[in-house]
Amino acid sequence: MRGWLANWLLRDVSAESVYARVQPYARIEVERPAVTADAPIFSHEADYLLDEAGRFSTRTARVVPHALIEAWCNVTLSRPGRVLRESDNTWREHPGRPFHEFFYWRYQYTRPRRDVDGTVMALRSPANNYYHTLVDNLPRLFWLHHPALRDEKLRVLVSGKPYAMEEWFLKRLLPPNAEIFEADRSCLWRAERVVVADYLSDQMSGALPRAYLDFFLPRVLPQRPRQRRHRLYISRRQAPGGRRILNEDAVRNLLESRGFQVCLMETLDIAAQIELFYDAECVVAPHGAGLTNTLFAQTIDLVELHPTAAIMPHYYFMARAMGHRYHALCAAESGRHSSFQVDIHALAQLIDRVDENRER
């Protein structure tokens, strides 16, 4: 299809521009942590996070009339072909890429329409791995707890059935007047009232606002004192995708000699992962979704291993927001999903330095 026609058939719009007369029912002032002088180099996709003025923003939620939810790609539409940007958590990761290449236009023009009653919010987004579930999707449930919606019949639309990890969190995070609506993915779902809410973090930044963390963490953390006894190495040898450590035996030997235990997040349920990180004091891991569990830790040292010299800073900002001490060790591969060798000597020096600083 010609580019001009694709751009006409499918484009992104903001809720503020389409629904100019609909005022937000809630606002949150958000401050992203400042980038420190010793921060690693960021990948060019994340350059916008270096903008000092952009650290401060207002996030809003509004209830708009007669919107559509496209359940295959998990985006909200003002009408077919007009994707509300507030529902997309991927567009910044591909700077310069035409918007129509993100989604297939036929899904929005040819799918059958069905109605759903109540005031509806889509739970999922275009990206739904463990990181995006905890940092993008679940935090939007915070908007449903606002007093303005207390008397509403709320439906949280999930394409298909909730995943096990979603179910675990939803039991703890849904307001009492909300229920899950399992939607056929092959349809466009039309609701009289749809909640359109900003994400609470920036793309490629895992920093969540304190107001949300104060809501979220007491609902999911163990109700006991921390023991701070775990030194964790998070392996990706069973994880999907790349960023595997090519010399992992050497990495494991080094870390086990310094008291680390090797963990595979894929073998643990959500409660076990939270318990593990709740008692952590130091975590070493290649960049990957398992590091989202540092949300459940307190003032740890995080050593993140990267395949490239420039990092994707999701966990740099998460660490800064959570009060963790962040350290990066980078290889020199060309692709951010590449598997890579870890410099064992450099890792040993870094772990020794981390331990010395902790003992001071």
SULDA-V638012 format. One record per residue. N is the residue number from 1. OMEGA is omega in whole degrees, -180 to 180 (999 if undefined). Layout:
N;OMEGA, N;OMEGA
This chain:
1;179, 2;-176, 3;-177, 4;180, 5;178, 6;179, 7;179, 8;-178, 9;-173, 10;178, 11;178, 12;178, 13;178, 14;177, 15;-179, 16;-179, 17;-178, 18;-176, 19;-173, 20;-178, 21;-180, 22;-179, 23;176, 24;175, 25;-180, 26;176, 27;173, 28;174, 29;-174, 30;174, 31;175, 32;180, 33;177, 34;176, 35;-177, 36;-178, 37;-179, 38;-179, 39;174, 40;174, 41;178, 42;171, 43;-172, 44;178, 45;-177, 46;-178, 47;-178, 48;179, 49;177, 50;-180, 51;-176, 52;-180, 53;-178, 54;179, 55;-174, 56;-178, 57;175, 58;177, 59;-175, 60;172, 61;178, 62;176, 63;-175, 64;-178, 65;166, 66;175, 67;180, 68;173, 69;179, 70;-166, 71;177, 72;-180, 73;178, 74;175, 75;178, 76;-175, 77;170, 78;172, 79;-179, 80;179, 81;-180, 82;-176, 83;175, 84;-175, 85;179, 86;-179, 87;-175, 88;-179, 89;-177, 90;-165, 91;-179, 92;-176, 93;-179, 94;-177, 95;179, 96;-180, 97;-180, 98;-174, 99;-176, 100;178, 101;-180, 102;-174, 103;-178, 104;-171, 105;-177, 106;180, 107;-176, 108;-178, 109;-172, 110;-179, 111;175, 112;179, 113;176, 114;-177, 115;172, 116;-176, 117;-178, 118;174, 119;-164, 120;169, 121;175, 122;179, 123;-172, 124;-178, 125;177, 126;177, 127;-170, 128;176, 129;-175, 130;178, 131;-175, 132;176, 133;-176, 134;-174, 135;-178, 136;-167, 137;-177, 138;179, 139;179, 140;174, 141;177, 142;-179, 143;-178, 144;179, 145;-178, 146;180, 147;-179, 148;-178, 149;-173, 150;-177, 151;-180, 152;166, 153;-173, 154;176, 155;176, 156;-174, 157;177, 158;178, 159;-174, 160;179, 161;174, 162;172, 163;-180, 164;-179, 165;178, 166;-180, 167;-178, 168;-178, 169;-178, 170;178, 171;-175, 172;-171, 173;-178, 174;171, 175;-175, 176;-179, 177;-179, 178;175, 179;179, 180;174, 181;-180, 182;-171, 183;172, 184;-175, 185;-176, 186;-174, 187;163, 188;-177, 189;-176, 190;179, 191;179, 192;180, 193;-179, 194;175, 195;175, 196;-173, 197;177, 198;167, 199;-177, 200;176, 201;176, 202;176, 203;-177, 204;174, 205;179, 206;-180, 207;177, 208;-176, 209;-178, 210;180, 211;178, 212;-179, 213;178, 214;175, 215;-169, 216;-169, 217;178, 218;-179, 219;-173, 220;-176, 221;174, 222;-180, 223;179, 224;177, 225;174, 226;179, 227;175, 228;-175, 229;-173, 230;166, 231;-166, 232;166, 233;-178, 234;-179, 235;174, 236;-174, 237;175, 238;-177, 239;174, 240;178, 241;-174, 242;-179, 243;173, 244;180, 245;-174, 246;177, 247;-173, 248;179, 249;179, 250;178, 251;-180, 252;180, 253;179, 254;-174, 255;178, 256;177, 257;178, 258;171, 259;179, 260;171, 261;-179, 262;-176, 263;174, 264;-176, 265;-177, 266;-178, 267;-174, 268;173, 269;-174, 270;-178, 271;-180, 272;178, 273;180, 274;179, 275;-178, 276;-177, 277;178, 278;-178, 279;-176, 280;170, 281;179, 282;-179, 283;174, 284;-179, 285;166, 286;179, 287;-179, 288;-172, 289;179, 290;180, 291;174, 292;180, 293;175, 294;170, 295;-174, 296;-180, 297;180, 298;172, 299;179, 300;165, 301;179, 302;176, 303;-176, 304;-179, 305;-175, 306;177, 307;-175, 308;-180, 309;176, 310;-172, 311;163, 312;-163, 313;-180, 314;-172, 315;169, 316;-178, 317;176, 318;179, 319;179, 320;-179, 321;-176, 322;-179, 323;177, 324;174, 325;-172, 326;177, 327;179, 328;172, 329;-170, 330;170, 331;-174, 332;176, 333;-177, 334;-176, 335;-175, 336;177, 337;-177, 338;166, 339;-169, 340;175, 341;175, 342;175, 343;-174, 344;-180, 345;180, 346;178, 347;179, 348;179, 349;-179, 350;179, 351;178, 352;-180, 353;178, 354;-179, 355;179, 356;-179, 357;180, 358;-177, 359;-180, 360;999
